[in-house]
Amino acid sequence: MKFSVAIPCYEMHGRGAELLDNALRSIEIQDHDDIEVVVSDHSMDDSVENLCKSYADRLHILYLRYAEKRGSSSANTNNCLAHCSGELIKILCQDDILFGKSALSLTAKALKPGKHWLVTDYLHTWDHKTFKSRWRPRLNSRIEIQNSIGTHSGLTVRNGNLPRFDEDLLWFMDCEFYRQLYDRFGKPVYLHKPTVAVMIWDGQVTHTSASSQALRDAERQRLMLR
């Protein structure tokens, strides 16, 4: 079963290539044997592209320089999804990593035929070396505005008939996407083993482009009126 790992990228305050390197290393050690990595790059420089080229003989990477809608994580993620050819798609944020060498094989085993999406437990890290604060995802009736599932790095979807991330959203982009998945496919599969480590740092979207309370309030109001 082919796995596509979709990684939307950008310069990430000068650390983009460094953090992507950690993500790629975590993919390289996986015991699943059929993996493609799809990188959609919003960068204005070549650091991410050059890193991807350096992995040419180690990973199957489809690199895409994506100049449209720079600054929209949703648009960049949608571009990744549109180019994934695997039966299963694992979304991975650029600054996060897969946790353990069996992250993908455990996910493939858990997402049985006929099931369309899976959310996994995950850990938090500050340095990609120490891991704390395990998160266990759960669904709620207002998932589009109350994100009890957590980061979309914990999400795997079956390719085909997928919704798209709302490109007008930033703070609520992931939980609104979960709403669409639930409405289309029903409840997710839960994998209650940590297979992802989410990096906590000052440069993550939560603390930068999505930090405005006015932005969050406006997005919440829009979703509540749907």
C-alpha positions, 0 to 999 in steps of 0.5 A, a space after each residue: 500500500 503506497 503512502 503519500 506524506 504531504 508536507 506544505 513548506 515555506 522558509 519558516 523564519 529561516 529554519 525551514 530547511 532545518 526543520 524539514 530535514 528533521 521531518 524527512 529523517 523521520 520518514 527515511 527510517 520508516 519500516 513501511 516500504 512504499 512511500 512518496 513525499 510530496 513537498 509544496 513549497 511557498 518559499 521565496 528562496 531555494 533552501 527547501 528545494 536544495 534540501 529536497 534535491 539532497 535526498 534524491 537517492 534516499 527518498 522518493 520526493 515530489 518537489 513542487 514550487 508553489 507561488 500562488 496564495 503565499 501565506 495560506 497554509 490551506 492553499 499550500 496543503 491543498 496543493 500537496 493533496 492534489 499531487 499525492 498518488 498514494 492510497 493513503 495520505 499522511 499530512 505532516 507539518 514541516 516542523 513536526 516529525 513521525 514518532 517511531 519507525 513504525 508510524 506509517 505501518 501502524 497507521 496503515 494497519 489501523 485504517 481498515 478498508 472502507 474507512 476514510 480517515 484516521 486521527 492519532 495520538 501525538 506527543 509534543 517536543 521542543 527539540 525533537 529529542 525529548 517528548 512530553 504531553 501526549 494528546 488523545 484526539 476525540 470528536 465533538 459535535 462542534 468540531 469546526 470551532 472546538 478543536 478536540 482532535 488537534 493538529 492535522 499532523 495527526 491526520 491520515 486520509 484515504 485518497 479519493 473524493 476528498 474535501 479541500 481545506 478552506 483557503 480563507 481560514 488559517 486558525 480554524 483550517 484543520 478543525 473545519 476540514 475535520 467537519 467536512 470529513 465527518 460530514 462526508 465519511 462519518 466518524 474517524 478511526 482512532 489510533 491511540 498510539 503516538 505516531 507523531 511529535 508536534 514541535 512547540 516553538 515561537 515560529 509555529 503558525 499558532 504563535 505567528 500568522 494565526 496569533 491575532 485574536 481578531 483573526 480568530 474571532 472573525 473566523 469563528 463567527 464565520 463558521 458559527 453562521 454556516 
